[in-house]
Amino acid sequence: MNRTPVSSSNISSIGYDPSTSTLEVAFNSGGVYQYYNVPSNEYSALMNASSHGSYLAHHIKGRYQYRQI
């Protein structure tokens, strides 16, 4: 999946596959996680958030199934 680099103290890049509604987040620590069944509007909001990390923590984590890849 292609990811877009972001300016964040915790996240290095974010990608999204609209055909599977999969969000992929690469962290500065090196971990990469995929979140499943994430609506495209949620991805757009994440990308447009003033703080990607805060948005992820409050709107994605704990709401969507995920796995580390």
All heavy atoms as TSV, in Angstrom:
chain	resi	resn	atom	element	x	y	z
A	1	MET	N	N	0.852	-1.182	0.000
A	1	MET	CA	C	0.000	0.000	0.000
A	1	MET	C	C	0.895	1.242	0.000
A	1	MET	O	O	1.862	1.311	0.752
A	1	MET	CB	C	-0.897	-0.028	1.240
A	1	MET	CG	C	-1.775	1.192	1.378
A	1	MET	SD	S	-2.829	1.193	2.845
A	1	MET	CE	C	-3.608	-0.395	2.767
A	2	ASN	N	N	0.562	2.199	-0.818
A	2	ASN	CA	C	1.300	3.458	-0.829
A	2	ASN	C	C	0.865	4.307	0.353
A	2	ASN	O	O	-0.331	4.432	0.621
A	2	ASN	CB	C	1.044	4.228	-2.130
A	2	ASN	CG	C	1.653	3.549	-3.327
A	2	ASN	OD1	O	2.691	2.908	-3.214
A	2	ASN	ND2	N	1.019	3.676	-4.469
A	3	ARG	N	N	1.833	4.851	1.057
A	3	ARG	CA	C	1.550	5.726	2.193
A	3	ARG	C	C	2.090	7.119	1.913
A	3	ARG	O	O	3.097	7.282	1.234
A	3	ARG	CB	C	2.173	5.169	3.473
A	3	ARG	CG	C	1.559	3.853	3.925
A	3	ARG	CD	C	2.032	3.467	5.315
A	3	ARG	NE	N	3.470	3.363	5.434
A	3	ARG	CZ	C	4.163	2.243	5.346
A	3	ARG	NH1	N	3.543	1.102	5.110
A	3	ARG	NH2	N	5.466	2.242	5.480
A	4	THR	N	N	1.421	8.105	2.476
A	4	THR	CA	C	1.814	9.503	2.341
A	4	THR	C	C	2.546	9.927	3.602
A	4	THR	O	O	2.014	9.760	4.710
A	4	THR	CB	C	0.561	10.390	2.149
A	4	THR	OG1	O	-0.150	9.942	0.995
A	4	THR	CG2	C	0.943	11.850	1.999
A	5	PRO	N	N	3.759	10.482	3.472
A	5	PRO	CA	C	4.461	10.979	4.661
A	5	PRO	C	C	3.660	12.109	5.317
A	5	PRO	O	O	3.037	12.923	4.620
A	5	PRO	CB	C	5.781	11.516	4.104
A	5	PRO	CG	C	5.942	10.847	2.781
A	5	PRO	CD	C	4.551	10.632	2.257
A	6	VAL	N	N	3.655	12.130	6.637
A	6	VAL	CA	C	2.962	13.181	7.386
A	6	VAL	C	C	3.916	13.802	8.401
A	6	VAL	O	O	4.894	13.181	8.808
A	6	VAL	CB	C	1.695	12.642	8.102
A	6	VAL	CG1	C	0.650	12.189	7.099
A	6	VAL	CG2	C	2.023	11.529	9.067
A	7	SER	N	N	3.590	15.016	8.779
A	7	SER	CA	C	4.373	15.717	9.795
A	7	SER	C	C	3.738	15.432	11.155
A	7	SER	O	O	2.675	15.971	11.474
A	7	SER	CB	C	4.383	17.219	9.494
A	7	SER	OG	O	5.091	17.901	10.493
A	8	SER	N	N	4.372	14.555	11.917
A	8	SER	CA	C	3.830	14.143	13.199
A	8	SER	C	C	4.974	13.679	14.091
A	8	SER	O	O	5.947	13.103	13.597
A	8	SER	CB	C	2.823	13.003	12.988
A	8	SER	OG	O	2.443	12.422	14.217
A	9	SER	N	N	4.828	13.884	15.379
A	9	SER	CA	C	5.873	13.440	16.301
A	9	SER	C	C	5.824	11.925	16.514
A	9	SER	O	O	6.786	11.334	17.002
A	9	SER	CB	C	5.730	14.149	17.647
A	9	SER	OG	O	4.473	13.852	18.223
A	10	ASN	N	N	4.719	11.281	16.128
A	10	ASN	CA	C	4.532	9.860	16.393
A	10	ASN	C	C	4.326	9.015	15.138
A	10	ASN	O	O	4.637	7.833	15.135
A	10	ASN	CB	C	3.326	9.692	17.328
A	10	ASN	CG	C	3.265	8.323	17.965
A	10	ASN	OD1	O	4.280	7.658	18.149
A	10	ASN	ND2	N	2.066	7.872	18.287
A	11	ILE	N	N	3.787	9.623	14.081
A	11	ILE	CA	C	3.420	8.899	12.864
A	11	ILE	C	C	4.296	9.354	11.709
A	11	ILE	O	O	4.474	10.555	11.497
A	11	ILE	CB	C	1.934	9.134	12.511
A	11	ILE	CG1	C	1.040	8.633	13.644
A	11	ILE	CG2	C	1.569	8.483	11.194
A	11	ILE	CD1	C	-0.412	9.034	13.508
A	12	SER	N	N	4.831	8.391	10.942
A	12	SER	CA	C	5.680	8.766	9.809
A	12	SER	C	C	4.901	8.836	8.499
A	12	SER	O	O	5.153	9.704	7.669
A	12	SER	CB	C	6.869	7.816	9.665
A	12	SER	OG	O	6.427	6.501	9.419
A	13	SER	N	N	3.936	7.918	8.297
A	13	SER	CA	C	3.164	7.942	7.054
A	13	SER	C	C	1.833	7.231	7.238
A	13	SER	O	O	1.672	6.389	8.127
A	13	SER	CB	C	3.957	7.308	5.909
A	13	SER	OG	O	4.282	5.965	6.212
A	14	ILE	N	N	0.885	7.580	6.353
A	14	ILE	CA	C	-0.473	7.041	6.417
A	14	ILE	C	C	-0.913	6.679	5.007
A	14	ILE	O	O	-0.707	7.456	4.066
A	14	ILE	CB	C	-1.456	8.079	7.014
A	14	ILE	CG1	C	-1.031	8.474	8.437
A	14	ILE	CG2	C	-2.882	7.542	7.002
A	14	ILE	CD1	C	-1.805	9.650	9.007
A	15	GLY	N	N	-1.523	5.499	4.876
A	15	GLY	CA	C	-2.062	5.080	3.590
A	15	GLY	C	C	-3.475	4.569	3.738
A	15	GLY	O	O	-3.930	4.263	4.838
A	16	TYR	N	N	-4.164	4.478	2.603
A	16	TYR	CA	C	-5.551	4.010	2.631
A	16	TYR	C	C	-5.862	3.289	1.330
A	16	TYR	O	O	-5.503	3.756	0.241
A	16	TYR	CB	C	-6.513	5.192	2.811
A	16	TYR	CG	C	-7.952	4.784	2.976
A	16	TYR	CD1	C	-8.393	4.180	4.144
A	16	TYR	CD2	C	-8.873	5.006	1.960
A	16	TYR	CE1	C	-9.720	3.797	4.301
A	16	TYR	CE2	C	-10.197	4.632	2.107
A	16	TYR	CZ	C	-10.618	4.027	3.286
A	16	TYR	OH	O	-11.926	3.658	3.439
A	17	ASP	N	N	-6.504	2.141	1.447
A	17	ASP	CA	C	-6.953	1.386	0.277
A	17	ASP	C	C	-8.482	1.428	0.259
A	17	ASP	O	O	-9.129	0.738	1.054
A	17	ASP	CB	C	-6.458	-0.058	0.362
A	17	ASP	CG	C	-6.842	-0.882	-0.855
A	17	ASP	OD1	O	-7.700	-0.427	-1.648
A	17	ASP	OD2	O	-6.301	-1.979	-1.006
A	18	PRO	N	N	-9.067	2.247	-0.624
A	18	PRO	CA	C	-10.530	2.367	-0.635
A	18	PRO	C	C	-11.254	1.095	-1.066
A	18	PRO	O	O	-12.400	0.880	-0.689
A	18	PRO	CB	C	-10.787	3.504	-1.625
A	18	PRO	CG	C	-9.563	3.598	-2.458
A	18	PRO	CD	C	-8.420	3.108	-1.601
A	19	SER	N	N	-10.579	0.214	-1.800
A	19	SER	CA	C	-11.242	-1.017	-2.247
A	19	SER	C	C	-11.474	-1.989	-1.102
A	19	SER	O	O	-12.392	-2.817	-1.160
A	19	SER	CB	C	-10.438	-1.688	-3.363
A	19	SER	OG	O	-9.210	-2.172	-2.886
A	20	THR	N	N	-10.670	-1.896	-0.048
A	20	THR	CA	C	-10.831	-2.774	1.112
A	20	THR	C	C	-11.128	-2.008	2.402
A	20	THR	O	O	-11.265	-2.610	3.459
A	20	THR	CB	C	-9.561	-3.620	1.342
A	20	THR	OG1	O	-8.455	-2.740	1.598
A	20	THR	CG2	C	-9.256	-4.487	0.133
A	21	SER	N	N	-11.192	-0.673	2.313
A	21	SER	CA	C	-11.413	0.199	3.485
A	21	SER	C	C	-10.370	-0.054	4.566
A	21	SER	O	O	-10.671	-0.087	5.756
A	21	SER	CB	C	-12.822	0.013	4.053
A	21	SER	OG	O	-13.789	0.360	3.096
A	22	THR	N	N	-9.119	-0.249	4.125
A	22	THR	CA	C	-8.023	-0.512	5.050
A	22	THR	C	C	-7.151	0.730	5.199
A	22	THR	O	O	-6.680	1.291	4.212
A	22	THR	CB	C	-7.165	-1.689	4.546
A	22	THR	OG1	O	-7.991	-2.846	4.436
A	22	THR	CG2	C	-6.014	-1.976	5.505
A	23	LEU	N	N	-6.953	1.129	6.440
A	23	LEU	CA	C	-6.081	2.242	6.789
A	23	LEU	C	C	-4.764	1.665	7.277
A	23	LEU	O	O	-4.762	0.746	8.104
A	23	LEU	CB	C	-6.730	3.079	7.898
A	23	LEU	CG	C	-5.916	4.222	8.480
A	23	LEU	CD1	C	-5.785	5.358	7.466
A	23	LEU	CD2	C	-6.560	4.727	9.764
A	24	GLU	N	N	-3.663	2.191	6.775
A	24	GLU	CA	C	-2.344	1.711	7.196
A	24	GLU	C	C	-1.565	2.878	7.783
A	24	GLU	O	O	-1.469	3.933	7.157
A	24	GLU	CB	C	-1.603	1.102	6.003
A	24	GLU	CG	C	-0.323	0.401	6.402
A	24	GLU	CD	C	0.253	-0.398	5.239
A	24	GLU	OE1	O	-0.274	-1.498	4.959
A	24	GLU	OE2	O	1.202	0.097	4.610
A	25	VAL	N	N	-1.025	2.673	8.970
A	25	VAL	CA	C	-0.292	3.728	9.679
A	25	VAL	C	C	1.096	3.218	10.038
A	25	VAL	O	O	1.226	2.167	10.685
A	25	VAL	CB	C	-1.045	4.168	10.957
A	25	VAL	CG1	C	-0.279	5.252	11.689
A	25	VAL	CG2	C	-2.454	4.646	10.610
A	26	ALA	N	N	2.105	3.954	9.610
A	26	ALA	CA	C	3.488	3.635	9.974
A	26	ALA	C	C	3.937	4.635	11.034
A	26	ALA	O	O	3.801	5.851	10.852
A	26	ALA	CB	C	4.393	3.712	8.753
A	27	PHE	N	N	4.452	4.114	12.128
A	27	PHE	CA	C	4.878	4.956	13.236
A	27	PHE	C	C	6.373	5.216	13.167
A	27	PHE	O	O	7.134	4.422	12.599
A	27	PHE	CB	C	4.508	4.294	14.566
A	27	PHE	CG	C	3.024	4.255	14.812
A	27	PHE	CD1	C	2.262	3.193	14.372
A	27	PHE	CD2	C	2.396	5.304	15.464
A	27	PHE	CE1	C	0.893	3.155	14.574
A	27	PHE	CE2	C	1.028	5.287	15.673
A	27	PHE	CZ	C	0.274	4.213	15.231
A	28	ASN	N	N	6.800	6.310	13.758
A	28	ASN	CA	C	8.216	6.660	13.779
A	28	ASN	C	C	9.047	5.591	14.482
A	28	ASN	O	O	10.231	5.435	14.189
A	28	ASN	CB	C	8.423	8.022	14.462
A	28	ASN	CG	C	7.842	9.165	13.652
A	28	ASN	OD1	O	7.729	9.075	12.437
A	28	ASN	ND2	N	7.441	10.226	14.315
A	29	SER	N	N	8.424	4.830	15.366
A	29	SER	CA	C	9.122	3.768	16.086
A	29	SER	C	C	9.416	2.559	15.197
A	29	SER	O	O	10.143	1.663	15.597
A	29	SER	CB	C	8.285	3.324	17.282
A	29	SER	OG	O	7.046	2.790	16.835
A	30	GLY	N	N	8.799	2.539	14.004
A	30	GLY	CA	C	9.024	1.445	13.071
A	30	GLY	C	C	7.848	0.509	12.913
A	30	GLY	O	O	7.813	-0.288	11.977
A	31	GLY	N	N	6.884	0.553	13.803
A	31	GLY	CA	C	5.714	-0.310	13.710
A	31	GLY	C	C	4.774	0.135	12.606
A	31	GLY	O	O	4.627	1.334	12.349
A	32	VAL	N	N	4.155	-0.833	11.946
A	32	VAL	CA	C	3.159	-0.542	10.921
A	32	VAL	C	C	1.888	-1.309	11.289
A	32	VAL	O	O	1.928	-2.509	11.543
A	32	VAL	CB	C	3.640	-0.962	9.514
A	32	VAL	CG1	C	2.568	-0.678	8.469
A	32	VAL	CG2	C	4.945	-0.261	9.158
A	33	TYR	N	N	0.760	-0.602	11.295
A	33	TYR	CA	C	-0.515	-1.188	11.674
A	33	TYR	C	C	-1.534	-0.971	10.578
A	33	TYR	O	O	-1.549	0.085	9.944
A	33	TYR	CB	C	-1.040	-0.551	12.970
A	33	TYR	CG	C	-0.246	-0.934	14.188
A	33	TYR	CD1	C	0.954	-0.307	14.487
A	33	TYR	CD2	C	-0.704	-1.940	15.037
A	33	TYR	CE1	C	1.696	-0.665	15.599
A	33	TYR	CE2	C	0.027	-2.295	16.164
A	33	TYR	CZ	C	1.223	-1.656	16.434
A	33	TYR	OH	O	1.952	-2.022	17.544
A	34	GLN	N	N	-2.388	-1.967	10.390
A	34	GLN	CA	C	-3.513	-1.840	9.481
A	34	GLN	C	C	-4.794	-1.873	10.298
A	34	GLN	O	O	-4.970	-2.734	11.162
A	34	GLN	CB	C	-3.525	-2.970	8.453
A	34	GLN	CG	C	-2.447	-2.824	7.411
A	34	GLN	CD	C	-2.546	-3.864	6.310
A	34	GLN	OE1	O	-3.102	-4.944	6.503
A	34	GLN	NE2	N	-1.989	-3.540	5.154
A	35	TYR	N	N	-5.681	-0.925	9.999
A	35	TYR	CA	C	-6.994	-0.825	10.635
A	35	TYR	C	C	-8.031	-1.148	9.565
A	35	TYR	O	O	-7.952	-0.637	8.444
A	35	TYR	CB	C	-7.210	0.584	11.192
A	35	TYR	CG	C	-6.228	0.947	12.269
A	35	TYR	CD1	C	-4.971	1.458	11.954
A	35	TYR	CD2	C	-6.541	0.763	13.613
A	35	TYR	CE1	C	-4.050	1.775	12.940
A	35	TYR	CE2	C	-5.626	1.081	14.610
A	35	TYR	CZ	C	-4.387	1.588	14.258
A	35	TYR	OH	O	-3.478	1.904	15.248
A	36	TYR	N	N	-9.017	-1.984	9.920
A	36	TYR	CA	C	-9.945	-2.527	8.937
A	36	TYR	C	C	-11.331	-1.900	9.009
A	36	TYR	O	O	-11.783	-1.482	10.080
A	36	TYR	CB	C	-10.046	-4.045	9.117
A	36	TYR	CG	C	-8.691	-4.698	8.987
A	36	TYR	CD1	C	-8.009	-5.156	10.107
A	36	TYR	CD2	C	-8.066	-4.784	7.745
A	36	TYR	CE1	C	-6.745	-5.724	9.988
A	36	TYR	CE2	C	-6.800	-5.345	7.617
A	36	TYR	CZ	C	-6.153	-5.811	8.748
A	36	TYR	OH	O	-4.892	-6.348	8.634
A	37	ASN	N	N	-11.991	-1.859	7.843
A	37	ASN	CA	C	-13.348	-1.323	7.704
A	37	ASN	C	C	-13.447	0.133	8.132
A	37	ASN	O	O	-14.428	0.552	8.746
A	37	ASN	CB	C	-14.361	-2.191	8.472
A	37	ASN	CG	C	-14.369	-3.610	7.969
A	37	ASN	OD1	O	-14.442	-3.853	6.772
A	37	ASN	ND2	N	-14.258	-4.568	8.874
A	38	VAL	N	N	-12.412	0.902	7.793
A	38	VAL	CA	C	-12.382	2.330	8.110
A	38	VAL	C	C	-13.008	3.085	6.931
A	38	VAL	O	O	-12.529	2.972	5.799
A	38	VAL	CB	C	-10.936	2.809	8.342
A	38	VAL	CG1	C	-10.902	4.304	8.607
A	38	VAL	CG2	C	-10.293	2.043	9.492
A	39	PRO	N	N	-14.073	3.857	7.172
A	39	PRO	CA	C	-14.701	4.604	6.085
A	39	PRO	C	C	-13.742	5.649	5.488
A	39	PRO	O	O	-12.873	6.181	6.183
A	39	PRO	CB	C	-15.892	5.293	6.748
A	39	PRO	CG	C	-16.091	4.592	8.048
A	39	PRO	CD	C	-14.761	4.041	8.444
A	40	SER	N	N	-13.938	5.942	4.221
A	40	SER	CA	C	-13.058	6.902	3.548
A	40	SER	C	C	-13.120	8.293	4.173
A	40	SER	O	O	-12.121	9.008	4.205
A	40	SER	CB	C	-13.372	6.980	2.053
A	40	SER	OG	O	-14.704	7.373	1.849
A	41	ASN	N	N	-14.284	8.672	4.701
A	41	ASN	CA	C	-14.382	9.989	5.332
A	41	ASN	C	C	-13.547	10.048	6.613
A	41	ASN	O	O	-13.032	11.106	6.976
A	41	ASN	CB	C	-15.840	10.373	5.612
A	41	ASN	CG	C	-16.519	9.451	6.600
A	41	ASN	OD1	O	-16.386	8.233	6.513
A	41	ASN	ND2	N	-17.248	10.018	7.539
A	42	GLU	N	N	-13.370	8.916	7.283
A	42	GLU	CA	C	-12.522	8.861	8.478
A	42	GLU	C	C	-11.059	9.053	8.087
A	42	GLU	O	O	-10.310	9.756	8.761
A	42	GLU	CB	C	-12.723	7.519	9.178
A	42	GLU	CG	C	-12.220	7.479	10.592
A	42	GLU	CD	C	-13.177	8.098	11.591
A	42	GLU	OE1	O	-13.082	9.325	11.807
A	42	GLU	OE2	O	-14.000	7.367	12.154
A	43	TYR	N	N	-10.654	8.430	6.983
A	43	TYR	CA	C	-9.291	8.627	6.463
A	43	TYR	C	C	-9.064	10.088	6.091
A	43	TYR	O	O	-8.040	10.674	6.446
A	43	TYR	CB	C	-9.053	7.722	5.254
A	43	TYR	CG	C	-7.840	8.091	4.454
A	43	TYR	CD1	C	-6.556	7.930	4.961
A	43	TYR	CD2	C	-7.969	8.619	3.170
A	43	TYR	CE1	C	-5.433	8.281	4.218
A	43	TYR	CE2	C	-6.859	8.962	2.426
A	43	TYR	CZ	C	-5.597	8.796	2.958
A	43	TYR	OH	O	-4.495	9.149	2.222
A	44	SER	N	N	-10.020	10.695	5.404
A	44	SER	CA	C	-9.898	12.102	5.012
A	44	SER	C	C	-9.766	12.999	6.235
A	44	SER	O	O	-8.940	13.915	6.259
A	44	SER	CB	C	-11.105	12.538	4.182
A	44	SER	OG	O	-11.153	11.840	2.974
A	45	ALA	N	N	-10.577	12.724	7.242
A	45	ALA	CA	C	-10.522	13.525	8.473
A	45	ALA	C	C	-9.172	13.359	9.162
A	45	ALA	O	O	-8.603	14.333	9.675
A	45	ALA	CB	C	-11.658	13.131	9.411
A	46	LEU	N	N	-8.644	12.145	9.174
A	46	LEU	CA	C	-7.326	11.893	9.766
A	46	LEU	C	C	-6.252	12.683	9.033
A	46	LEU	O	O	-5.401	13.328	9.655
A	46	LEU	CB	C	-7.009	10.401	9.730
A	46	LEU	CG	C	-5.601	9.978	10.130
A	46	LEU	CD1	C	-5.313	10.334	11.587
A	46	LEU	CD2	C	-5.396	8.481	9.895
A	47	MET	N	N	-6.289	12.662	7.713
A	47	MET	CA	C	-5.275	13.355	6.926
A	47	MET	C	C	-5.373	14.868	7.069
A	47	MET	O	O	-4.374	15.564	6.963
A	47	MET	CB	C	-5.381	12.954	5.448
A	47	MET	CG	C	-5.016	11.504	5.187
A	47	MET	SD	S	-3.346	11.056	5.747
A	47	MET	CE	C	-2.356	11.872	4.496
A	48	ASN	N	N	-6.573	15.378	7.329
A	48	ASN	CA	C	-6.776	16.820	7.455
A	48	ASN	C	C	-6.703	17.325	8.892
A	48	ASN	O	O	-6.812	18.526	9.130
A	48	ASN	CB	C	-8.122	17.220	6.840
A	48	ASN	CG	C	-8.120	17.065	5.339
A	48	ASN	OD1	O	-7.185	17.477	4.667
A	48	ASN	ND2	N	-9.154	16.449	4.797
A	49	ALA	N	N	-6.511	16.423	9.835
A	49	ALA	CA	C	-6.477	16.810	11.253
A	49	ALA	C	C	-5.221	17.626	11.563
A	49	ALA	O	O	-4.166	17.400	10.969
A	49	ALA	CB	C	-6.512	15.566	12.128
A	50	SER	N	N	-5.352	18.559	12.477
A	50	SER	CA	C	-4.194	19.356	12.872
A	50	SER	C	C	-3.172	18.502	13.607
A	50	SER	O	O	-1.976	18.789	13.576
A	50	SER	CB	C	-4.629	20.545	13.736
A	50	SER	OG	O	-5.311	20.086	14.886
A	51	SER	N	N	-3.630	17.431	14.270
A	51	SER	CA	C	-2.739	16.481	14.925
A	51	SER	C	C	-3.157	15.077	14.503
A	51	SER	O	O	-4.203	14.570	14.925
A	51	SER	CB	C	-2.815	16.610	16.449
A	51	SER	OG	O	-2.119	15.529	17.057
A	52	HIS	N	N	-2.349	14.454	13.650
A	52	HIS	CA	C	-2.659	13.104	13.185
A	52	HIS	C	C	-2.686	12.116	14.347
A	52	HIS	O	O	-3.559	11.253	14.415
A	52	HIS	CB	C	-1.633	12.651	12.140
A	52	HIS	CG	C	-1.540	13.546	10.955
A	52	HIS	ND1	N	-2.577	13.738	10.072
A	52	HIS	CD2	C	-0.533	14.327	10.508
A	52	HIS	CE1	C	-2.207	14.579	9.130
A	52	HIS	NE2	N	-0.965	14.959	9.377
A	53	GLY	N	N	-1.734	12.246	15.260
A	53	GLY	CA	C	-1.662	11.338	16.400
A	53	GLY	C	C	-2.870	11.428	17.303
A	53	GLY	O	O	-3.409	10.415	17.744
A	54	SER	N	N	-3.307	12.643	17.598
A	54	SER	CA	C	-4.482	12.826	18.454
A	54	SER	C	C	-5.738	12.296	17.783
A	54	SER	O	O	-6.567	11.646	18.424
A	54	SER	CB	C	-4.671	14.305	18.802
A	54	SER	OG	O	-3.657	14.736	19.660
A	55	TYR	N	N	-5.874	12.570	16.485
A	55	TYR	CA	C	-7.047	12.076	15.772
A	55	TYR	C	C	-7.061	10.547	15.781
A	55	TYR	O	O	-8.097	9.937	16.039
A	55	TYR	CB	C	-7.091	12.599	14.329
A	55	TYR	CG	C	-8.424	12.306	13.678
A	55	TYR	CD1	C	-9.448	13.238	13.727
A	55	TYR	CD2	C	-8.671	11.077	13.081
A	55	TYR	CE1	C	-10.687	12.955	13.180
A	55	TYR	CE2	C	-9.902	10.784	12.525
A	55	TYR	CZ	C	-10.911	11.730	12.577
A	55	TYR	OH	O	-12.142	11.440	12.043
A	56	LEU	N	N	-5.919	9.945	15.508
A	56	LEU	CA	C	-5.831	8.490	15.520
A	56	LEU	C	C	-6.229	7.930	16.883
A	56	LEU	O	O	-7.010	6.984	16.973
A	56	LEU	CB	C	-4.407	8.045	15.159
A	56	LEU	CG	C	-4.192	6.546	15.042
A	56	LEU	CD1	C	-4.806	6.023	13.744
A	56	LEU	CD2	C	-2.721	6.200	15.099
A	57	ALA	N	N	-5.715	8.532	17.942
A	57	ALA	CA	C	-5.989	8.053	19.296
A	57	ALA	C	C	-7.471	8.175	19.666
A	57	ALA	O	O	-8.018	7.290	20.328
A	57	ALA	CB	C	-5.129	8.817	20.302
A	58	HIS	N	N	-8.120	9.245	19.230
A	58	HIS	CA	C	-9.496	9.510	19.651
A	58	HIS	C	C	-10.565	8.954	18.713
A	58	HIS	O	O	-11.709	8.756	19.137
A	58	HIS	CB	C	-9.711	11.015	19.835
A	58	HIS	CG	C	-8.947	11.575	20.988
A	58	HIS	ND1	N	-7.812	12.336	20.828
A	58	HIS	CD2	C	-9.127	11.447	22.320
A	58	HIS	CE1	C	-7.331	12.668	22.015
A	58	HIS	NE2	N	-8.111	12.134	22.940
A	59	HIS	N	N	-10.227	8.728	17.446
A	59	HIS	CA	C	-11.255	8.347	16.477
A	59	HIS	C	C	-11.026	6.997	15.796
A	59	HIS	O	O	-11.953	6.457	15.206
A	59	HIS	CB	C	-11.388	9.420	15.395
A	59	HIS	CG	C	-11.801	10.748	15.934
A	59	HIS	ND1	N	-13.113	11.078	16.164
A	59	HIS	CD2	C	-11.066	11.822	16.313
A	59	HIS	CE1	C	-13.179	12.310	16.649
A	59	HIS	NE2	N	-11.950	12.777	16.756
A	60	ILE	N	N	-9.800	6.473	15.845
A	60	ILE	CA	C	-9.496	5.226	15.139
A	60	ILE	C	C	-9.205	4.097	16.126
A	60	ILE	O	O	-9.843	3.047	16.086
A	60	ILE	CB	C	-8.283	5.407	14.181
A	60	ILE	CG1	C	-8.491	6.595	13.231
A	60	ILE	CG2	C	-8.005	4.110	13.440
A	60	ILE	CD1	C	-9.574	6.434	12.216
A	61	LYS	N	N	-8.240	4.315	17.003
A	61	LYS	CA	C	-7.865	3.272	17.962
A	61	LYS	C	C	-9.053	2.931	18.857
A	61	LYS	O	O	-9.762	3.808	19.332
A	61	LYS	CB	C	-6.691	3.742	18.832
A	61	LYS	CG	C	-5.375	3.783	18.091
A	61	LYS	CD	C	-4.241	4.157	19.022
A	61	LYS	CE	C	-2.907	4.105	18.321
A	61	LYS	NZ	N	-1.807	4.460	19.232
A	62	GLY	N	N	-9.259	1.643	19.056
A	62	GLY	CA	C	-10.352	1.196	19.913
A	62	GLY	C	C	-11.690	1.127	19.215
A	62	GLY	O	O	-12.662	0.635	19.787
A	63	ARG	N	N	-11.779	1.621	17.975
A	63	ARG	CA	C	-13.045	1.595	17.238
A	63	ARG	C	C	-13.014	0.643	16.053
A	63	ARG	O	O	-14.055	0.218	15.582
A	63	ARG	CB	C	-13.399	2.998	16.745
A	63	ARG	CG	C	-13.672	3.957	17.871
A	63	ARG	CD	C	-14.162	5.267	17.367
A	63	ARG	NE	N	-14.381	6.165	18.495
A	63	ARG	CZ	C	-15.081	7.266	18.437
A	63	ARG	NH1	N	-15.639	7.627	17.298
A	63	ARG	NH2	N	-15.218	8.017	19.496
A	64	TYR	N	N	-11.817	0.365	15.558
A	64	TYR	CA	C	-11.674	-0.498	14.391
A	64	TYR	C	C	-10.697	-1.635	14.712
A	64	TYR	O	O	-9.726	-1.426	15.433
A	64	TYR	CB	C	-11.137	0.308	13.188
A	64	TYR	CG	C	-12.067	1.426	12.787
A	64	TYR	CD1	C	-11.823	2.733	13.209
A	64	TYR	CD2	C	-13.198	1.191	12.008
A	64	TYR	CE1	C	-12.677	3.766	12.866
A	64	TYR	CE2	C	-14.055	2.219	11.659
A	64	TYR	CZ	C	-13.790	3.499	12.085
A	64	TYR	OH	O	-14.643	4.526	11.753
A	65	GLN	N	N	-10.981	-2.796	14.148
A	65	GLN	CA	C	-10.066	-3.924	14.317
A	65	GLN	C	C	-8.758	-3.582	13.629
A	65	GLN	O	O	-8.745	-2.876	12.608
A	65	GLN	CB	C	-10.650	-5.193	13.728
A	65	GLN	CG	C	-11.800	-5.761	14.520
A	65	GLN	CD	C	-12.220	-7.126	13.982
A	65	GLN	OE1	O	-12.065	-7.419	12.814
A	65	GLN	NE2	N	-12.756	-7.938	14.867
A	66	TYR	N	N	-7.669	-4.104	14.155
A	66	TYR	CA	C	-6.361	-3.809	13.576
A	66	TYR	C	C	-5.421	-4.983	13.792
A	66	TYR	O	O	-5.705	-5.895	14.557
A	66	TYR	CB	C	-5.766	-2.555	14.231
A	66	TYR	CG	C	-5.362	-2.762	15.660
A	66	TYR	CD1	C	-4.058	-3.139	15.975
A	66	TYR	CD2	C	-6.261	-2.641	16.705
A	66	TYR	CE1	C	-3.675	-3.360	17.293
A	66	TYR	CE2	C	-5.899	-2.848	18.016
A	66	TYR	CZ	C	-4.599	-3.221	18.296
A	66	TYR	OH	O	-4.224	-3.448	19.590
A	67	ARG	N	N	-4.309	-4.918	13.094
A	67	ARG	CA	C	-3.208	-5.851	13.354
A	67	ARG	C	C	-1.908	-5.177	12.966
A	67	ARG	O	O	-1.867	-4.301	12.105
A	67	ARG	CB	C	-3.388	-7.160	12.588
A	67	ARG	CG	C	-3.111	-7.069	11.106
A	67	ARG	CD	C	-3.246	-8.435	10.442
A	67	ARG	NE	N	-3.100	-8.310	9.005
A	67	ARG	CZ	C	-2.010	-8.662	8.320
A	67	ARG	NH1	N	-0.977	-9.189	8.949
A	67	ARG	NH2	N	-1.943	-8.532	7.006
A	68	GLN	N	N	-0.858	-5.595	13.631
A	68	GLN	CA	C	0.471	-5.103	13.293
A	68	GLN	C	C	0.999	-5.959	12.136
A	68	GLN	O	O	0.829	-7.177	12.133
A	68	GLN	CB	C	1.422	-5.194	14.479
A	68	GLN	CG	C	2.777	-4.585	14.183
A	68	GLN	CD	C	3.672	-4.527	15.410
A	68	GLN	OE1	O	3.346	-5.061	16.460
A	68	GLN	NE2	N	4.774	-3.839	15.278
A	69	ILE	N	N	1.589	-5.323	11.156
A	69	ILE	CA	C	2.128	-6.086	10.018
A	69	ILE	C	C	3.629	-5.987	9.980
A	69	ILE	O	O	4.229	-5.181	10.660
A	69	ILE	CB	C	1.506	-5.645	8.679
A	69	ILE	CG1	C	1.810	-4.164	8.397
A	69	ILE	CG2	C	0.017	-5.880	8.681
A	69	ILE	CD1	C	1.481	-3.764	6.980
